[in-house]
Amino acid sequence: MKYEVKVPLFAEGATKIKIQQWLFEVGDPVKAGDNLVEATTDKISINIEVPKSGFLVEKLVEEDETVLIDQVIAIISDEKAD
């Protein structure tokens, strides 16, 4: 099964965030609660966590890209992609 990783609402009034660094590569195993991405706004830095354990099978955005709250940024799967 596949799961979407979305940008969480991290502060009231926030609408977008800039992806700074991916902490895992496609194909890596990840555990729920692991920090997947470091991101920033003009005021704060946050980490976006893995919602479910599995494998990172797809990154949908690049580092230095600005994304919106609730946007899907990655796909986690129970099974490793071939």
N, C-alpha and C positions, 0 to 999 in steps of 0.2 A: 504494500500500500504506500502511496505517496502523500506527503504532507507539505503544505505551503508554509514558508517562513515569511511573515509579514512584519513591516515596520510598526512597532507598537506606539500607541499614544503615550508619550513619556512626559509631557508637560502640557498643562492647559493652554490652549491657544497655539500650540505648535502645529505647523502644517507640512514641514519638510525637514529633511536631514541629509547630510552629505556622508557618503560611505568613504571612510578613510582607509581601512585595511581589513581584508579577509583573513581570518585566523586559521582556516582550514582550506584544503584544496579539494576539488571534485574527486570523489572516490574515497575520501577519508571517512573512517568511522567517527561518529559524533554521539555524545550522550546528552540527554535532556538536561538543560541547565548550563551546558558549556557555552562560553562566549564564542559566537560565530563571527561577529563583525564588530569592529570599532567604528563609531560614527560620531559626527559633531554637528552642532548648530552654531550660530554666531555667539552663543552664550555658554553652552555646556557640551561635554563629551559623554557618550553613553555606549554601552555594549548591548548588542542584540543577541539574545540567547537562543539556543536550539530548543524548540518546543517538544520534540520527541526524539528518542534515541534511534539511530539508524546510520545511513550513509548519506553524505552530501553528494547528490547526483547532478545538480545543476545550479549554477550561479546565473541569475537573471540580470544583474547589474554589475558594472565595473567599479573599481576603486576610483575615487574622485568624482563619481556621479552623484547628482542630487536626486533624491527620491521623495515621494509623498508618504505621509502617514497612511498606514493600512495597505501600502503597495507590497505586492509579493516580490521578494528579492532572491529567494532560493527555494529549491525543492529538496526535501529529505525523503529517503525511501527506506523501507524495511530491508530491501535487497540491494546489494551493490550492483551498479550498472556495469554492463559488459563493455 
